[in-house]
Amino acid sequence: MAEDANLVVVDDYLTNVGNTCTTYSVQLNDLLNKYLKELDNIANDALPSGKLHDAIVAFRDAVSSLYGGKGTGKLTEMGKSLDHSCRDFIGTVDNDDKFIY
């Protein structure tokens, strides 16, 4: 694969991508919280006992490992990590530009 000598890094674009990842991950985390509450409602009110109740509780416990509270949790961490990666890429390119120019 040939290298492109005209690589252009648009800082604002990468910054926006990182911000968007953070925003979406927080929104997904909040939606996951609502979903977990609905699973609780089903397990507690609609199916208070039995095999299906046990299965819903087990599923809820597995899904809850992704949720960590407002602004936390694995989904939010992934979004913040992507944002950090975008910003690091900009910094790395800026730093490496010193050697080119």
N, C-alpha and C positions, 0 to 999 in steps of 0.2 A: 504494500500500500504506500503510495507516495505521500510525502508530507506536504501540507499546505503552508507555503511561506507567508501567506497573507492571513494568518490567524488573527481574528478580531474578537476580543473579549469585551462584551458590553456589561460593564459593572452593574448598571441599574437593572438590567434583565436578570442577572444572577441574584442580585439582592431581592428582587421581587419574587423570584422562584423560591428562595429561602423563606421569605415572609409568608408566602402562600402555603408552603408546606407546614409551617408552624400554625397558621390560622386553621387550616383544614384538620390538622391532627388534634387541635383543641376541640374543634367542633365534633369530630368523630368520638373523642373521649366523652364529651357531654351527651351525645346520642347513645353511646354505650351505657352510660349511667341510667338514662331513661329506660333502655331495654332491660337492664338488670332489675330495675324497679318493677317493670311489667312482669318479668319472670317471677319475682317475689310475690306479686299479687296473684298470679296464676297458681303458684305452689301453695300459697297460704289460704286463698279464698275459693278458687275453683276446684282445686285438687288437693284437699288437705291431707290425704293419705293414699297409700297404694304404690304400685310399681311405677306408674306414670309420674306421680309426685316425686318419688325418689330419683327418677331419671331427670326430671326438670331441675331438681335441686343440684344434682351432680353436674348437669350441663351448666347451670348458673355459676357454680363454683369454678368450673374450668374457664368460662368466659370472664369471670371477675378478675382473673389473673392479669388481664389486659388493662383493667381500670384501676386507677390509684387515687382518685379524688380529683377535685377541681384543679386543673392546670398541671396534674401529674399523671403518671401511668405510662405504660409502654408506648401507647399511641402518641402521646404528647412528647415523650422522649425521642421517638423516631423523627417526628417533625422538627424538633429542635436540633437533632443531629444532622438532618439534611440541611437546615438553615446554616448551621456551623460549617458544614462541608462546602456550601456555596461561597460563604465568606472566606474560608481558608483558600479556596481555589483562586479567588480574586487576589488575595494577598500573596500567594505563591507566584502567580503570573507577574504581579507588580514587582516582586522581589527579583524574579528571574530576568525581568526586562532590564535591570541594571547592567547585566552582563552582555546584553545584546546591543544596547545603545550607548 
